[in-house]
């Protein structure tokens, strides 16, 4: 079965690589030391420090596997692929809510980089999918849980 392609910006790729390096070189050693200390306390059957460290070790190893898989299947979006006239992954889009008149700025990223608090929305989200491939001046209707939102694309910037 083919693995899902992970679309990343260059910044997103760096962040994942940095996280993987941190987990492998620092966090693994830290948790191994904690396990070693917990074992020195004796009876493991009632040793909460040991259980906590083993659980953290399992989480770290799982995250390492996930990151390695994502990086193996990564496709980095380069500036050459972007057309400033059309929204694509990596584009920053300024939209106007046609009902309320509010302007918002979103950067369209792959799902692995999604960070809505920092206005980085996934290309797989309802808003992201609706904006992809559209040009400046286009109007898009986005189905959201509260109903339908209508946006006009005011500007498209390429990173």
N, C-alpha and C positions, 0 to 999 in steps of 0.2 A: 504494500500500500504506500503510495507516495505521501511524503510529509508535506504539510502546508508551508508555502512560501511565507517568509516573514519579511515584510517591507519595512525598511528603516531609512532614516536620514543618516547622514554622516555623523551627526552629533549623537543620535540614538545608538549607532553602532559603537561609538567610543564609550558611551555610558555602560552598555552591556559588557563590553570587553573589560572595562575597569572593574565592574562589579565581579565578574568571573575571576579576575586576577586577585582581587581582595579576598574573595572566598577561599580560593586555593592557597594563597600564600600566607594569609594572616588568620582568618577565621578558623580554618582547619586546625592550625597549631594551637590556637587559643582553646578551642573546645577539647582537643586531645589532652592539653595540660589540665583542664578542669576535670576530665574523666580520671586522669591519673591521680589527682589530688583526692577525688571522691573515693576512689578505690582504697586509698591509704586510710580512710576513716573506718574501714572494716566492713561489717555485715552489709552486703549489697541489697538484701531483701527489704530493708527499711531505710535505705539511704536516698533521701529525696534529692540531694545534690547530684548523685550519680544518675538517677532517672532524668532529671532536668537536663544534664549535660548530654546524655544519650539522645534525648528527644531533639535537642538543638543540633547535634551531629547529624541526625537523620534529616532534619530540615535543610541543613547546609548541603549535604550530599544530593538531596533531591533538587535543590535550586541549581547546583552545579550542572547536573544532568540536563535540566530544563534550559539553562543558558547555552550550554554546548550545542544542544539540538537547535535552538533558535539561531545561533551564529552559523551553524552548518547550513541552514536553510535560508540564510539572509540574502536579501537583494537590496543593495544600497541605491537609493535614488540620487542621481547626480544632477547637477545644474543643467547638464546638456540635455537631459530627458524632459526638462520642464519647458513649457511654452508659456510665457508670461500672459498670454491672452486666454488661457484656459486653466481651470482649477485642476490640480493634480496633487498626489501625495508629495508633500514638501512645500506646497504653496501656502502662503499666508493670505487669508481672504477677509476683506472687510465687507460685512453685510449690514443691511438696514432692515429692521423688523418693520414691515409695512403697516402693521396694526398700531404699534406703539411709537414708532419713529426712532427707536433706540438703534444705535450703531454698535456692532460687536466685531471683534477681530478674532479669527480662529486660525490656527496652523493645522493643516491636515497632515496627520502622521499615520504610520502603521499602528495596528492595535497594540503592539509591544511597547510603544512609546506614549500611548494615550495618557494624558494628564489634564483632565478637564479643569482642574483648579487653576492651571497655568494656561488655559485656552488652547491646549493641544488636544484636538479631537481625532478619534479614529476614523480612518477611511471606511470602516465597517459600521459606524454609528449611523443612525437615521439622517442626521444633519450632514455628516461627512459624505455619505453615499449620494445624497441629493445634490451636493455641490460639485462633486467630481464631474469633470468634462464640460462644465458650464463656463460661459464667457462673461466678462464684465458687462453689466447692464441686464443680465438675465434675471428672471424672477423664478424662484423655486418654491414649491410647496413641500413642507416637511411634516409627515405624520408623526406626532409625538403623543405621549400618553394623555396629555391634556386636550388634544384635538389636532388641529392643523395650524402650523405657523408658516407665514409667507415672508420670504426674504428676497431682497434685491441685492445682487452683487455689485457693490460700489467700486471695489478695487481688488486686484490680485497682485501680490508681490511674490517674487521668487527669492528664496534665501540664498 
